[in-house]
Amino acid sequence: MMGMLYDEVQEYLRNSTTSDPSFFSLASLFVCSVTASSVKLRTKFGTVRPNIYGIMLGKSTISHKTTIQNIVTDLLSESFTNNMITGTFSPEGLISTLAENPVAIMIKDEFGGLLEGMSKKDYMADSRDLLMELFDNKKIITRVLSKQKITVREPFFAMLTGVTLERFKETFNYNDIYSGFLVRFLVGLYNKPTEEREVDLLNHSLHKMKILAEIATIKQELDKNKNTLILSEEAEEYFNKYIKSSINENMDEFNLALRGRMNTIILKVAMIFYAMENYKSMSPEIPVEYIERGIEFSDPFFKNSQALFKEITMHPQVLRVADIIKEKGIAEHSYVLWRSHMKSNDLKPIIQTLVEMGLILETKNKGKTVYIYRNKEF
């Protein structure tokens, strides 16, 4: 059994629409994450907040991404009216919003538009760095806007979004992977729908009212106490052993980055469930069982991210660059740029992807960067 509010929201979502179970899990965790926004976990490497970034990837209409987002918005808007961000996203706007209120929630229907804007619009250039800083719970974030220095202290920013796989492939940039941006997201992949349920509408409405009341009660209690937690000695020892066992020297850069961020997410999940179940009387030490549950919850999402990465490495741009190098056997950097009609900054992460896949070697010849194709099939 997970956190009580988590279970209630998941059941409510299942009775509201059909979709992939991972979408329900992700959306339920998101509601609990926001509800626990005032909780902190103090660790040796800094303070961790329970904010999460979630992305649902699925086909239009049948996956019901928008329906789930609308339900989550409806459940949160009553207790978090002043924290919801709607409309166009910009780093300047987000910083200004957080300066006024350090808790912000974004539920964005089209993630592809955000990715495209970050790549093509000058005013969005700082978005990746800012979103990564917010996920990592930087204690102080400073930006200069219109020659005025704005400082945000201990911000909490959570984001739930969705996109089709096709649109995602069209708009993502390989820097989104290797900058560490995408590895900060819990990825829900639509595989198959849940069964449609017959629901008594009156009871369904009463269930919603119960959830709204529970969110308000938990939020009020947690906000009042401003809990700062630590891991119990047993939990810290267990978590450290898990980290060591989950990383090995043969992992590529993407999986190392993904594993590192997933370890942070495990702490966030553990904190969320602990807060949901113990908000009435909370010991400052998180027991080891919550770390175990954080690992159990996060593992399917880790596998989803691996599957997504494998899928996007087959992107036409990657295949085209691989074919260009394969055709020559040994190709200079300038030649690949010319043949691919790409800019150097756009080509760099694709080359890194091909190197990580083991398809090419990158080396120097007479001071020039060259790529050597390896006799290996996709």
C-alpha positions as CSV (number, residue, x, y, z in Angstrom):
1,M,0.0,0.0,0.0
2,M,1.3,3.4,-1.0
3,G,0.5,6.8,0.6
4,M,-3.2,7.1,1.5
5,L,-3.8,10.2,-0.7
6,Y,-1.9,8.5,-3.5
7,D,-4.2,5.6,-3.4
8,E,-7.3,7.8,-3.3
9,V,-6.2,9.9,-6.3
10,Q,-5.2,6.8,-8.3
11,E,-8.6,5.2,-7.7
12,Y,-10.4,8.4,-8.6
13,L,-8.4,8.6,-11.9
14,R,-9.1,5.0,-12.8
15,N,-12.8,5.7,-12.3
16,S,-12.7,8.8,-14.4
17,T,-11.0,7.6,-17.6
18,T,-9.1,4.8,-19.2
19,S,-5.3,5.1,-19.7
20,D,-2.0,3.4,-19.1
21,P,-1.5,2.5,-15.4
22,S,1.9,4.4,-15.4
23,F,0.0,7.6,-16.2
24,F,-2.3,7.1,-13.2
25,S,0.8,6.4,-11.0
26,L,2.6,9.5,-12.2
27,A,-0.4,11.8,-11.9
28,S,-1.2,10.5,-8.4
29,L,2.4,11.0,-7.2
30,F,2.3,14.5,-8.7
31,V,-0.7,15.4,-6.6
32,C,1.0,14.1,-3.5
33,S,4.3,15.9,-4.4
34,V,2.6,19.3,-4.6
35,T,0.6,18.6,-1.4
36,A,3.9,17.9,0.4
37,S,5.6,21.1,-1.0
38,S,6.6,22.4,2.4
39,V,8.5,19.3,3.4
40,K,12.4,19.1,3.1
41,L,14.9,16.3,3.4
42,R,18.4,17.2,4.6
43,T,21.2,15.1,3.1
44,K,24.9,15.2,3.0
45,F,24.8,16.6,-0.6
46,G,22.1,19.2,0.1
47,T,18.5,19.7,0.8
48,V,16.0,17.7,-1.3
49,R,12.4,18.9,-1.9
50,P,9.6,16.6,-3.0
51,N,9.0,18.3,-6.4
52,I,8.9,16.1,-9.4
53,Y,8.8,16.5,-13.2
54,G,6.5,14.1,-15.0
55,I,5.9,13.5,-18.7
56,M,3.3,11.3,-20.2
57,L,4.1,10.0,-23.7
58,G,1.2,8.5,-25.6
59,K,-1.0,8.8,-28.7
60,S,-3.5,11.6,-29.0
61,T,-7.1,10.9,-27.9
62,I,-6.7,7.2,-26.8
63,S,-4.1,7.8,-24.1
64,H,-6.2,10.5,-22.4
65,K,-3.2,12.6,-21.4
66,T,-5.1,15.8,-21.4
67,T,-8.0,14.3,-19.5
68,I,-5.6,13.2,-16.7
69,Q,-4.0,16.6,-16.6
70,N,-7.4,18.4,-16.4
71,I,-8.4,16.1,-13.5
72,V,-5.1,16.8,-11.6
73,T,-5.5,20.5,-12.2
74,D,-9.1,20.3,-10.8
75,L,-7.9,18.4,-7.7
76,L,-5.1,20.9,-7.0
77,S,-6.6,24.2,-7.9
78,E,-8.8,24.6,-4.8
79,S,-5.8,24.4,-2.4
80,F,-3.2,25.8,-4.7
81,T,-5.1,28.5,-6.6
82,N,-2.3,31.1,-6.3
83,N,0.4,28.6,-7.3
84,M,-0.8,27.4,-10.7
85,I,1.0,28.6,-13.8
86,T,-1.0,28.6,-17.0
87,G,-0.3,30.0,-20.5
88,T,3.0,30.6,-22.2
89,F,6.2,29.6,-20.3
90,S,9.3,31.8,-20.2
91,P,12.2,31.7,-17.7
92,E,11.8,35.4,-17.0
93,G,8.1,34.8,-16.2
94,L,8.8,31.8,-14.0
95,I,11.5,33.6,-12.0
96,S,9.3,36.6,-11.5
97,T,6.4,34.3,-10.4
98,L,8.7,32.4,-7.9
99,A,10.0,35.7,-6.5
100,E,6.4,36.5,-5.5
101,N,5.5,33.0,-4.4
102,P,8.2,30.4,-4.1
103,V,5.8,27.5,-4.8
104,A,4.8,27.1,-8.5
105,I,2.9,24.3,-10.3
106,M,2.9,23.9,-14.0
107,I,0.5,21.5,-15.8
108,K,1.3,21.9,-19.4
109,D,-0.6,20.1,-22.2
110,E,2.0,20.2,-24.9
111,F,5.5,19.4,-24.0
112,G,6.6,19.5,-27.6
113,G,6.0,23.2,-27.8
114,L,8.1,23.8,-24.7
115,L,11.0,21.8,-26.2
116,E,10.7,23.5,-29.6
117,G,10.6,26.9,-27.9
118,M,13.8,26.2,-25.8
119,S,15.6,25.4,-29.1
120,K,14.4,28.1,-31.3
121,K,13.3,31.1,-29.3
122,D,15.9,33.5,-27.8
123,Y,13.8,34.3,-24.7
124,M,13.6,30.6,-23.9
125,A,17.4,30.0,-24.0
126,D,17.8,29.8,-20.3
127,S,14.9,27.5,-19.7
128,R,16.8,24.2,-19.5
129,D,19.3,25.5,-17.0
130,L,16.6,27.1,-14.9
131,L,14.4,24.0,-14.8
132,M,17.4,21.8,-13.9
133,E,18.3,24.2,-11.0
134,L,14.7,24.1,-9.8
135,F,14.5,20.3,-9.9
136,D,17.8,20.1,-8.1
137,N,16.4,22.3,-5.3
138,K,19.0,25.0,-5.4
139,K,18.6,27.0,-2.2
140,I,19.1,30.3,-4.0
141,I,18.5,31.1,-7.7
142,T,19.5,34.4,-9.0
143,R,18.8,36.0,-12.4
144,V,19.2,39.5,-13.8
145,L,16.0,40.7,-15.6
146,S,15.7,44.1,-17.2
147,K,18.9,45.1,-15.3
148,Q,17.3,44.2,-12.0
149,K,18.7,41.3,-9.9
150,I,16.0,38.9,-8.8
151,T,16.7,36.3,-6.1
152,V,14.5,33.4,-5.3
153,R,15.1,31.5,-2.1
154,E,14.2,27.8,-1.6
155,P,11.8,27.6,-4.6
156,F,9.5,24.6,-5.2
157,F,8.6,24.0,-8.8
158,A,6.7,20.9,-10.0
159,M,5.7,20.1,-13.6
160,L,3.3,17.6,-15.2
161,T,3.2,17.5,-19.0
162,G,2.4,15.3,-21.9
163,V,3.3,14.8,-25.6
164,T,2.9,12.2,-28.4
165,L,6.0,10.2,-29.2
166,E,6.0,11.6,-32.8
167,R,5.9,15.2,-31.6
168,F,8.5,14.5,-29.1
169,K,10.9,13.1,-31.7
170,E,10.2,16.2,-33.9
171,T,11.0,18.7,-31.2
172,F,13.6,17.3,-28.7
173,N,17.2,18.2,-29.1
174,Y,20.0,15.7,-28.3
175,N,21.4,18.3,-25.9
176,D,18.2,17.7,-23.9
177,I,19.6,14.3,-23.1
178,Y,23.3,15.1,-22.5
179,S,22.7,18.3,-20.6
180,G,20.8,16.1,-18.1
181,F,17.5,17.9,-18.7
182,L,15.4,14.9,-19.8
183,V,16.9,12.5,-17.2
184,R,15.2,14.6,-14.5
185,F,11.7,13.6,-15.7
186,L,9.7,10.6,-14.6
187,V,8.6,9.1,-18.0
188,G,5.2,7.4,-18.3
189,L,4.8,5.5,-21.6
190,Y,1.4,4.5,-22.9
191,N,1.3,0.8,-23.7
192,K,-2.2,-0.4,-23.1
193,P,-5.4,1.0,-21.6
194,T,-7.0,0.0,-18.3
195,E,-10.5,-1.5,-18.5
196,E,-13.4,1.0,-18.5
197,R,-15.4,1.0,-15.3
198,E,-19.1,1.6,-14.5
199,V,-19.1,4.4,-12.0
200,D,-21.9,5.7,-9.8
201,L,-21.7,9.4,-10.5
202,L,-22.9,10.5,-7.1
203,N,-20.3,8.4,-5.3
204,H,-17.7,9.6,-7.8
205,S,-18.5,13.2,-6.9
206,L,-18.3,12.4,-3.2
207,H,-15.0,10.8,-3.7
208,K,-13.7,14.0,-5.3
209,M,-14.9,16.0,-2.4
210,K,-13.1,13.6,0.0
211,I,-9.8,14.0,-2.0
212,L,-10.1,17.8,-2.0
213,A,-10.7,17.9,1.8
214,E,-7.7,15.5,2.3
215,I,-5.4,17.6,0.2
216,A,-6.4,20.7,2.1
217,T,-6.0,19.0,5.5
218,I,-2.6,17.5,4.7
219,K,-1.3,20.8,3.2
220,Q,-2.4,22.8,6.2
221,E,-0.8,20.4,8.7
222,L,2.5,20.2,6.7
223,D,2.7,23.9,6.1
224,K,2.2,24.6,9.8
225,N,5.0,22.3,10.9
226,K,7.5,23.0,8.1
227,N,9.1,19.6,8.5
228,T,12.8,19.1,7.8
229,L,13.5,15.4,7.7
230,I,16.6,13.2,7.6
231,L,17.1,9.5,6.7
232,S,17.3,7.1,9.6
233,E,20.7,5.5,10.0
234,E,19.4,2.3,8.6
235,A,17.7,4.1,5.7
236,E,20.9,6.0,4.8
237,E,23.0,2.8,4.9
238,Y,20.5,1.0,2.7
239,F,20.3,3.9,0.2
240,N,24.1,4.2,0.0
241,K,24.5,0.5,-0.7
242,Y,21.8,0.7,-3.4
243,I,23.6,3.6,-5.1
244,K,26.8,1.7,-5.2
245,S,25.2,-1.5,-6.6
246,S,23.1,0.5,-9.2
247,I,26.2,2.0,-11.0
248,N,29.0,0.3,-12.8
249,E,31.9,1.5,-15.0
250,N,30.4,-0.1,-18.2
251,M,27.4,2.2,-18.2
252,D,27.3,4.9,-20.9
253,E,27.0,8.6,-20.1
254,F,23.2,8.7,-20.5
255,N,22.5,5.8,-18.2
256,L,25.0,7.1,-15.6
257,A,23.2,10.5,-15.7
258,L,19.8,8.8,-15.6
259,R,20.8,6.6,-12.7
260,G,22.2,9.5,-10.8
261,R,19.0,11.6,-11.1
262,M,16.8,8.5,-10.5
263,N,18.5,8.1,-7.1
264,T,17.5,11.7,-6.3
265,I,13.9,10.8,-7.4
266,I,13.9,7.8,-5.1
267,L,14.5,10.2,-2.2
268,K,11.8,12.5,-3.4
269,V,9.3,9.6,-3.7
270,A,10.3,8.2,-0.2
271,M,9.8,11.6,1.3
272,I,6.4,12.1,-0.4
273,F,5.0,8.7,0.8
274,Y,6.3,9.3,4.3
275,A,4.7,12.7,4.5
276,M,1.4,11.5,3.1
277,E,1.1,8.7,5.7
278,N,2.6,10.4,8.7
279,Y,1.5,14.1,8.4
280,K,-0.5,14.0,11.6
281,S,2.5,13.0,13.7
282,M,5.8,12.9,11.9
283,S,9.1,11.8,13.3
284,P,12.1,13.6,11.7
285,E,13.7,10.3,10.6
286,I,12.5,8.5,7.5
287,P,12.5,4.7,8.0
288,V,14.2,2.4,5.6
289,E,10.9,1.0,4.3
290,Y,10.2,4.2,2.5
291,I,13.5,4.0,0.7
292,E,12.6,0.5,-0.4
293,R,9.2,1.8,-1.6
294,G,10.9,4.7,-3.4
295,I,13.0,2.2,-5.3
296,E,10.1,0.0,-6.1
297,F,8.0,2.9,-7.4
298,S,10.8,4.5,-9.4
299,D,12.2,1.4,-11.1
300,P,9.5,1.1,-13.9
301,F,10.0,4.7,-14.7
302,F,13.7,4.2,-15.0
303,K,13.0,1.4,-17.5
304,N,10.6,3.7,-19.4
305,S,13.4,6.3,-19.7
306,Q,15.8,3.7,-21.0
307,A,13.2,2.5,-23.6
308,L,12.5,6.1,-24.7
309,F,16.3,6.8,-25.1
310,K,16.6,3.6,-27.2
311,E,13.7,4.8,-29.3
312,I,15.0,8.3,-30.0
313,T,18.5,7.1,-30.9
314,M,16.8,5.7,-34.0
315,H,15.8,9.3,-34.9
316,P,16.2,10.0,-38.7
317,Q,18.9,12.6,-37.9
318,V,21.0,10.1,-36.1
319,L,20.6,7.5,-38.8
320,R,21.5,10.0,-41.5
321,V,24.7,11.1,-39.7
322,A,25.6,7.4,-39.2
323,D,25.1,6.7,-42.9
324,I,27.2,9.7,-43.9
325,I,30.1,8.4,-41.8
326,K,29.6,4.8,-42.9
327,E,29.7,5.8,-46.5
328,K,33.1,7.4,-46.1
329,G,34.5,5.0,-43.5
330,I,36.5,7.8,-42.1
331,A,34.9,11.3,-42.3
332,E,36.2,14.6,-41.1
333,H,34.0,16.8,-39.0
334,S,33.7,19.5,-41.6
335,Y,32.6,16.9,-44.2
336,V,29.8,15.6,-41.9
337,L,28.7,19.2,-41.2
338,W,28.5,19.9,-45.0
339,R,26.7,16.7,-45.9
340,S,24.2,16.8,-43.0
341,H,23.4,20.6,-43.4
342,M,23.7,20.9,-39.6
343,K,25.3,23.4,-37.3
344,S,28.2,22.2,-35.1
345,N,26.2,22.6,-31.9
346,D,23.4,20.4,-33.3
347,L,25.8,17.8,-34.6
348,K,27.7,17.5,-31.4
349,P,25.1,15.6,-29.3
350,I,24.3,13.3,-32.3
351,I,28.0,12.4,-32.5
352,Q,28.0,11.7,-28.8
353,T,25.0,9.5,-29.2
354,L,26.7,7.5,-32.0
355,V,29.8,7.2,-29.9
356,E,27.8,5.9,-26.9
357,M,26.0,3.5,-29.1
358,G,29.4,2.1,-30.2
359,L,28.8,2.9,-33.9
360,I,31.6,5.3,-34.4
361,L,34.9,6.4,-32.9
362,E,35.9,10.0,-32.5
363,T,39.6,10.9,-32.8
364,K,42.1,13.4,-34.2
365,N,44.1,13.2,-37.4
366,K,46.6,16.0,-38.2
367,G,44.8,18.3,-35.7
368,K,41.4,17.7,-37.3
369,T,38.5,15.9,-35.7
370,V,37.5,12.7,-37.6
371,Y,34.9,10.0,-37.1
372,I,35.6,6.4,-37.9
373,Y,32.7,4.1,-38.6
374,R,32.8,0.7,-36.8
375,N,31.6,-2.5,-38.5
376,K,28.6,-2.8,-36.3
377,E,24.9,-3.1,-37.3
378,F,22.1,-1.1,-35.7
